[in-house]
């Protein structure tokens, strides 16, 4: 039993080594084909292959004299060849009990000779082999020729692999080399304490700005400087890897390691500005720290944990954070939500819309509703839109999510209209939506197909959308406004707030963020700000809507200051479409 377990463990390690090299199912390569041709010529064999031993097949990275690209591993001589050190020879497959009836023997192959391909760690990848349809033995000297050629195959694999383990911009080892080094340390130094430091040199915001102003080549130049600074600061106690465009990892291992001191030295060194094209650029590093014991954590998991800690560090005052399992769980949940959202879009019973009415404060009349998405996850239950919407909006799923909301809301507006209740519906769009060239066309086409006039729709967007591409945003909004869609700035006061640019936007509604409204009755500063925003909105010709009205005192203040509309739990929580239809009245009595 113990021997069987050892074999299974070794086989798993062998397969992992093979797959890490990314050779399986890769395109043909002349550098390998040259060696198979040479083997065929030097050993006078009609067929020669570089055969890689997968879990259930022999796959040919290179081949001469055969059209097949793979054969079953079962009863293949190559599977035996990787079990030994020297050349494995079968003079006549049809006379060898191990291969009688095998696919090769049945196809007429008689002779086989294969030299194993071993990695430096001793994992057998496959063989360089020659076969013949005539039974024979190797001639004197041919065994050494085959071993030499197999060594040349491994040199080519290692060269190709080494090229893929160095970052071309900085010349430093990359994350694949980190994985290999950690895997090696896990075997040789199991039980020894180690630390991974993941350092994000520039925040995403600063990177985007620097790339736009200085250009992508300048970022590569900047990273070469920074890597040199980090290497000097870390000293001989650390190994450095360039793992992402502006992120590096330091590996420290040994009983006397001092990760905290290394972090201090690196952070101090990165305070000085770096020069790029004559322009000083100040790094704003975030440093994630993961302490572990070699042999206890898989290389990729260690890397992920250090990276997650660096992401967490971005939100701290001092830019440092140790790995926190709670953060890991949070990230796992985020991944699960994103992974499951595509299925939710296709499912008939997971996503739904609720509608929060908006009321005119002076009369109490309901003037319209805001469409809000909800998700009933089959395993997790109700997922807050505050949790999943920001995640989805930053991925390629943001577009189909907004399209789903638009289709559903427009269809609902059409249904209300069929009951004689023309209700205006407000729909939220993200910054990425407004960055889509055809967003306005799609929204208008959906309304046209449903038979809904654009005048029954309102589009809400936040101020942050303006910062991405002002000209494109302006073009989208003007197109929608020209067709009758009302345009509203949502969460006003919390975002971009470029007032000079706001004057150019084709906006008719300004929605004051609930953060100012909720505490207004007890906060003199919030009262002053809200009153000023209402006056400014009116001066610019906007209707002003207050969000998050939860108390009668807030309602009364807003009405007194001339706020046009409001929405909030005081008047109505978000409700289903049927509740909108069958409400006893469509007004709020203050």
C-alpha positions, 0 to 999 in steps of 0.5 A, a space after each residue: 500500500 505504501 509503495 502504491 501511495 508513493 507511486 501516485 504521489 510521484 505520478 502527480 508530481 511528474 504530471 504537474 512538472 509536465 504541465 507547468 512546462 506548457 508543452 502539451 498541445 503546443 504548436 510544432 517547433 522547428 527547434 524540436 523537429 530538427 532533433 527528431 529528423 537527426 535521430 531518424 537519420 543517425 539511427 536509420 529509423 523510418 519513424 522518430 518522435 518526441 513523445 510526452 507521457 500524459 496521464 492517458 496518452 502519449 502526445 507527440 511534440 515532434 514527429 518524423 515518418 508518422 501522421 498521428 499526433 498521439 496514441 493511448 498511453 496504455 501498453 505504450 513502450 514510452 510509459 516504460 522508458 520513463 521508469 528507467 535511466 538508460 535507453 529502453 529497447 524492445 527488439 520485437 514488440 510482437 514477441 514481447 509479452 508486455 506489448 503483444 496486442 498493443 496498438 503499436 504492435 497491431 499497427 505493424 511496428 516491431 522495433 522500439 528504442 527510447 531515451 527518457 527525458 528527465 527534468 533536473 528534479 528527476 521527473 520523467 516527461 517522456 522520451 525521444 524514441 525511434 521505431 521501425 517496422 523491422 525487428 532489430 537491435 541497436 548497433 554499437 554506439 547508437 545507444 549513446 547517440 540516442 542519449 545525447 540527442 535526448 539531452 539536446 531535447 531537454 536542453 531545448 526544453 530548459 532553454 525555452 522554459 527559462 525564456 518564459 521565466 524572465 520578465 523581458 522588461 526588467 530582466 528579473 525572474 517572473 512569477 513562474 520562476 517563483 513557483 518553481 523556486 518555491 516548489 523546490 524549497 518546499 521539497 528541500 527545506 520543508 519546515 523552514 520559516 519563510 516570508 513573501 512580500 508582494 509590493 505593488 509599486 504604483 496604485 492603479 490610479 497613479 499607473 493609469 495617469 503615468 501611462 497616459 502622460 509618460 507612455 507605456 515605455 516609460 513605465 518599463 524604464 521606471 520599473 527597471 529603476 525601481 527593481 534595482 532600488 528594491 534589490 539594493 534595499 532588500 539585500 542578499 537576504 531576499 530573492 526578487 521576482 517581477 510578477 506583474 507590470 508594476 508589482 514585484 515579490 520578495 522571497 525570504 527564507 531561513 531561521 533568521 529572516 526579518 521580514 519587518 526590517 526588510 519591509 522598512 528598508 524597502 518602504 524607505 527606499 521607495 519614498 524617493 521619486 524616480 525619474 522617467 523622461 526627465 519627469 519625477 514619479 513618486 511611487 505609492 507602494 502597498 506591501 503585502 506580507 505573508 509568513 508561512 512554513 515551507 512545505 505547508 503551502 502550495 506555491 500558487 497559494 502562497 503567491 495569492 495570499 501575499 498578493 491579496 495582502 498587498 491589495 488590502 494594504 492599499 486601503 490602509 494608512 501606512 500601505 502595509 498589511 499582513 495576510 488575513 484569512 478573512 480577506 481570503 474568504 471575502 475574495 473567494 466569495 467575490 470570485 464565486 459571485 462573479 463566477 455565478 453571475 453569468 448563470 444568473 443572467 440566463 436563469 429565469 428566477 435569480 435576477 429581478 427588479 424592484 422599483 423605488 418611487 420618486 415623489 414631488 415634495 410639494 404635492 406628494 405625487 408619484 412622478 416615476 420610479 427607479 429600477 433597482 436590481 436584486 439577486 436571489 442566489 440559489 446557494 447564498 440567498 439574497 445578495 446585496 446589490 451593494 456587494 455584487 453590482 460594483 464587482 460585476 460593473 468592473 468586468 465584461 459582465 457589466 454590459 450584459 447586466 445593464 442590458 438585462 436591466 434595460 430590457 426588463 425595466 422597459 418591458 415593465 414600463 410597457 406592461 404598466 402602460 397597457 394598464 393605463 399607468 404610464 410610469 417613467 422609469 429611471 435606469 442606472 448606467 455605470 461609467 463603463 457603460 457610457 464608455 461603450 460606443 453603442 450604449 445609447 443605440 442599444 438603449 434606444 433600440 430596446 425602447 423602440 422594440 418594446 413600443 416605449 417612447 424615450 420620454 418615459 425613460 431616465 438615465 442615471 449616471 454618477 459623476 465618476 463617469 465623466 472622468 473616464 472619457 468626457 467627450 464620449 460620455 458627452 456624445 452618448 448623453 446628447 444622443 439620448 437627450 435628443 431622443 427625449 431620454 431624461 438625464 440625471 446625475 446620481 449621487 451628486 456631491 460624492 464624485 468628480 464634481 468638475 462644476 465647469 464640465 457639468 455645465 456642458 452636460 445635457 442634464 435635467 436632473 440632479 440627485 443629491 446623495 443620501 449621505 448628505 440627506 440622512 444626517 441632515 436633521 442633526 448635522 448643521 454642515 450637511 444642512 448647509 451643503 444640501 441647501 447650497 446644492 439645491 440652490 446651485 441645481 436650480 441656478 443651472 436649470 436642473 430639477 433636484 431630487 433628494 435621495 435617502 429621505 428617512 425622517 419627516 424632519 428631513 422631508 420638511 427641510 427639503 420641501 422648505 428649501 424648494 427641493 423638487 423631488 425625493 425618494 426614501 424609506 419615509 415615503 416608500 421602500 423599493 417594491 415589486 412591479 405588482 405593488 407599484 401597480 396595485 398601490 392604493 394611491 400613488 401619492 405621499 401625504 406628508 
